[in-house]
Amino acid sequence: MYAGWIVLDLRMIIFILLISLFLTTSIVTMFVRNRAWHEYMTIFVALYSLAVVLQVVVLNVLLSQPVLRIEALFPFP
């Protein structure tokens, strides 16, 4: 088994969460009409999760701007 240190860039995480919130809110308000409240929430949560994951992947992999970084791995007894 291994353990490790994971480093988070909190400024980048907050930026991603806020951009995802605004993006998801605007998409839901523009394109989703005449639904029940639980359908709004389901669509919102799905789009928000997708936006956060995509932004983390794009920033980490494509732009080489680490949001999540594994600092060190070491054996754990």
C-alpha positions in Angstrom: 0.0 0.0 0.0 1.1 3.5 -0.7 0.2 6.9 0.8 0.9 10.4 -0.5 0.6 14.1 -0.1 -1.9 15.8 -2.4 -1.6 19.6 -2.9 -4.6 21.7 -3.8 -4.5 25.2 -5.3 -7.4 26.8 -3.4 -7.5 29.9 -5.5 -7.9 27.7 -8.6 -10.5 25.5 -6.9 -12.5 28.5 -5.9 -12.3 29.9 -9.4 -13.4 26.6 -10.9 -16.3 26.3 -8.5 -17.5 29.9 -9.1 -17.2 29.7 -12.9 -19.0 26.3 -12.9 -21.8 27.8 -10.8 -22.3 30.8 -13.1 -22.0 28.6 -16.2 -24.5 26.0 -15.0 -27.0 28.6 -13.7 -27.0 30.4 -17.0 -27.4 27.2 -19.0 -30.3 26.0 -16.8 -32.1 29.4 -16.9 -31.7 29.8 -20.7 -32.5 26.3 -22.0 -34.6 24.5 -19.4 -38.3 25.5 -19.3 -41.5 24.2 -17.7 -40.1 21.4 -15.5 -40.7 20.3 -12.0 -38.3 21.6 -9.3 -36.6 18.2 -8.9 -35.8 18.1 -12.6 -34.2 21.5 -12.4 -32.1 20.3 -9.5 -31.1 17.1 -11.2 -30.1 18.9 -14.4 -28.2 21.5 -12.3 -26.2 19.0 -10.3 -25.3 16.9 -13.4 -24.2 20.0 -15.3 -22.3 21.4 -12.4 -20.4 18.2 -11.7 -19.6 17.8 -15.4 -18.3 21.4 -15.6 -16.1 21.0 -12.5 -14.6 17.8 -13.8 -14.0 19.1 -17.3 -12.4 22.3 -16.0 -10.0 20.4 -13.6 -9.0 18.1 -16.5 -8.5 20.9 -18.9 -6.4 22.9 -16.4 -4.3 20.0 -15.2 -3.7 18.2 -18.5 -4.0 20.6 -21.4 -2.9 23.9 -19.8 -0.4 22.4 -17.3 -1.8 24.5 -14.5 -2.0 22.1 -11.6 -5.2 22.3 -9.5 -4.6 18.9 -7.9 -1.0 17.7 -7.6 0.4 14.6 -6.0 3.5 15.9 -4.1 5.0 12.7 -2.9 4.2 9.0 -2.7 5.7 6.7 0.0 5.1 3.1 1.2 2.6 2.7 4.0 2.8 -0.3 6.2 
